[in-house]
């Protein structure tokens, strides 16, 4: 998993948990001892997060385990696509996988690979 993907996944997790708790970015920033701009940057995956901030975010988001904020390590699946956005439904994931598979099939057919 690339560094960009790690921070984007972390940010999506923070945003999802914050929204589930019906908190604003300002609310979370105040509870975690950070600025609202930092929260916005973290949630968008643009900001690297220091370890002490991860602990502060976990506490502010009422998580028992800091690990609940961390992205899962990807498992090799022989090239099978994984959709990690938790807001996508199972039907949506299946539709996305189908579209990508069709596009790859057409591409591979054209290149002869």
LINCOR-V317870 format. One record per pair of residues at least 24 apart in sequence whose ideal C-beta (glycine too) atoms are under 7 Angstrom apart, sorted by sequence separation. I is the first residue (numbers start at 1). J is the second residue. D is the distance in Angstrom with one decimal. If there is no record, write none. Layout:
<<I,J,D> <I,J,D>>
This chain:
<<32,56,4.2> <32,57,5.1> <14,42,5.9> <15,43,4.2> <32,60,4.1> <14,43,5.6> <31,60,3.6> <11,42,5.3> <11,43,4.4> <28,60,5.6> <11,44,5.8> <11,45,4.3> <8,45,3.3> <7,45,4.3> <10,49,6.6> <21,61,6.6> <4,45,6.7> <7,48,6.6> <21,62,6.7> <14,57,6.0> <18,61,6.5> <17,61,4.6> <14,69,6.5> <13,69,5.4> <10,69,6.3> <10,70,6.9> <10,71,6.0> <9,71,3.6> <6,71,5.7> <1,71,6.9> <16,86,6.0> <1,74,5.2> <12,85,6.5> <9,84,6.0>>
